[in-house]
């Protein structure tokens, strides 16, 4: 370890936070005879409190929920994928495609298979951008239909109260 064990033993409690210090002082007297003993009991006690890395199985369990937006699924998938050491691009891409609920995007991914996570994310973000632009264009077109030249709500839009009565309507 690179130092006198007595000095390290005396310095250890100074380096620990209060809860770990409490645990250390609660150990049965004369139960630790070496640094290896201390390491073993410490690891056994605190292993469960450590965040474990995810596995490819965690990624394969991810599925986009019915109400979850594509962007939210991409974000959740990416966060999980980034916490997994040593997962291949092919495994991650297969898990993403399997968990996706957009049939049109799945078809696109099967036709033009990305070879890296970077290409996958680029493709799905491009798809999400296009869908958001389409939605915005439809919404703008609908709102334009709802108002006459004098900014009054037209009769055919009264059924769509939420869209028709926005900030443009006094």
C-alpha positions as a printed Julia matrix, in Angstrom:
170×3 Matrix{Float64}:
   0.0    0.0     0.0
   2.95   2.3     0.22
   3.05   3.45    3.85
   3.31   2.39    7.42
   0.17   0.4     8.35
  -0.03   2.03   11.8
  -0.1    5.49   10.22
  -2.75   4.37    7.72
  -4.86   2.8    10.48
  -4.72   6.02   12.52
  -5.47   8.22    9.48
  -8.39   6.12    8.14
 -11.11   7.44   10.52
 -10.2   11.02    9.57
 -10.87  10.25    5.89
 -14.27   8.58    6.41
 -17.63  10.32    6.57
 -19.66  10.08    9.78
 -21.83   7.14    8.78
 -18.87   5.01    7.66
 -16.98   6.01   10.8
 -19.97   4.87   12.88
 -19.93   1.56   11.05
 -16.17   1.2    11.6
 -16.48   1.83   15.34
 -19.37  -0.62   15.58
 -17.2   -3.52   14.42
 -16.55  -6.13   17.05
 -13.28  -5.47   18.87
 -10.34  -7.56   17.59
 -12.27  -8.7    14.51
  -9.92  -7.01   12.03
  -6.33  -8.21   11.85
  -5.2   -6.86    8.49
  -6.01  -4.47    5.68
  -7.36  -7.46    3.75
  -9.76  -8.21    6.63
 -10.91  -4.58    6.66
 -11.3   -4.56    2.89
 -13.44  -7.72    2.99
 -15.84  -6.56    5.73
 -16.06  -3.08    4.19
 -16.84  -4.49    0.73
 -19.35  -6.99    2.13
 -21.12  -4.23    4.06
 -21.19  -1.53    1.38
 -21.46  -3.52   -1.87
 -25.27  -3.33   -1.87
 -25.22   0.46   -1.56
 -23.1    0.92   -4.68
 -24.84   1.55   -7.97
 -24.09  -1.41  -10.18
 -23.54  -0.95  -13.91
 -26.42  -1.94  -16.13
 -26.23  -4.96  -18.39
 -27.36  -5.68  -21.92
 -30.38  -7.42  -20.38
 -31.45  -4.14  -18.78
 -31.28  -2.56  -22.22
 -33.29  -5.39  -23.77
 -36.05  -4.88  -21.17
 -36.57  -1.26  -22.24
 -39.71  -0.69  -24.26
 -41.23   2.58  -25.34
 -44.49   3.02  -23.46
 -47.64   3.99  -25.33
 -47.64   7.56  -24.01
 -43.85   8.02  -24.14
 -42.55  10.34  -26.83
 -39.84   9.14  -29.16
 -37.46  11.77  -27.74
 -38.09  10.56  -24.17
 -37.49   6.94  -25.21
 -34.26   7.92  -27.01
 -33.1    9.74  -23.86
 -34.02   6.85  -21.53
 -32.43   4.32  -23.86
 -29.24   6.39  -24.19
 -28.89   6.85  -20.43
 -29.21   3.1   -19.88
 -26.91   2.26  -22.79
 -24.25   4.65  -21.52
 -24.22   2.89  -18.15
 -23.37  -0.48  -19.72
 -19.71  -1.38  -20.09
 -18.62  -3.42  -23.1
 -21.88  -3.64  -25.04
 -21.52  -3.97  -28.78
 -23.14  -1.63  -31.27
 -25.1   -4.56  -32.73
 -26.52  -5.53  -29.3
 -27.53  -1.96  -28.5
 -29.09  -1.34  -31.93
 -31.06  -4.61  -31.75
 -32.33  -3.71  -28.26
 -33.37  -0.22  -29.37
 -35.25  -1.54  -32.41
 -36.95  -4.24  -30.34
 -38.14  -1.7   -27.76
 -39.43   0.83  -30.27
 -43.18   1.17  -30.94
 -42.95   3.29  -34.13
 -43.53   0.77  -36.92
 -42.51   3.21  -39.66
 -39.21   3.97  -37.92
 -38.59   0.27  -37.23
 -39.06  -0.45  -40.94
 -36.64   2.32  -41.81
 -34.06   0.93  -39.36
 -34.42  -2.57  -40.84
 -34.07  -1.27  -44.41
 -31.12   1.0   -43.71
 -29.43  -0.64  -40.75
 -27.18   1.68  -38.74
 -23.81   0.16  -37.87
 -22.98   2.3   -34.83
 -24.9    3.81  -31.93
 -23.93   7.25  -33.22
 -25.55   6.53  -36.6
 -28.61   5.06  -34.88
 -29.1    8.14  -32.7
 -28.56  10.39  -35.72
 -31.21   8.5   -37.71
 -33.83   8.41  -34.95
 -33.26  12.06  -34.06
 -33.71  12.93  -37.74
 -36.94  10.93  -37.78
 -38.14  12.67  -34.58
 -37.28  16.09  -36.08
 -39.27  15.3   -39.23
 -42.29  14.08  -37.26
 -42.22  17.17  -35.03
 -42.02  19.43  -38.09
 -44.99  17.59  -39.68
 -47.0   17.96  -36.47
 -46.17  21.66  -36.24
 -47.14  22.21  -39.88
 -50.47  20.4   -39.4
 -51.15  22.38  -36.24
 -50.38  25.71  -37.92
 -52.53  24.77  -40.93
 -55.43  23.84  -38.62
 -55.11  27.04  -36.61
 -55.06  29.14  -39.79
 -58.32  27.47  -40.85
 -59.89  28.35  -37.49
 -59.68  32.12  -37.87
 -61.17  34.46  -40.41
 -59.58  37.68  -41.65
 -60.7   39.53  -38.52
 -59.12  37.01  -36.11
 -62.51  35.56  -35.15
 -62.99  31.87  -34.59
 -64.7   30.28  -37.59
 -67.77  28.08  -37.12
 -66.17  24.82  -38.26
 -63.63  25.0   -35.43
 -65.96  25.4   -32.45
 -65.73  21.65  -31.79
 -61.99  21.97  -31.31
 -62.21  24.39  -28.41
 -58.61  23.95  -27.16
 -56.99  24.71  -30.49
 -59.37  27.46  -31.48
 -59.22  29.47  -28.26
 -55.54  30.26  -27.96
 -53.75  33.56  -27.27
 -54.73  34.98  -30.68
 -58.41  34.98  -29.66
 -59.19  37.81  -27.18
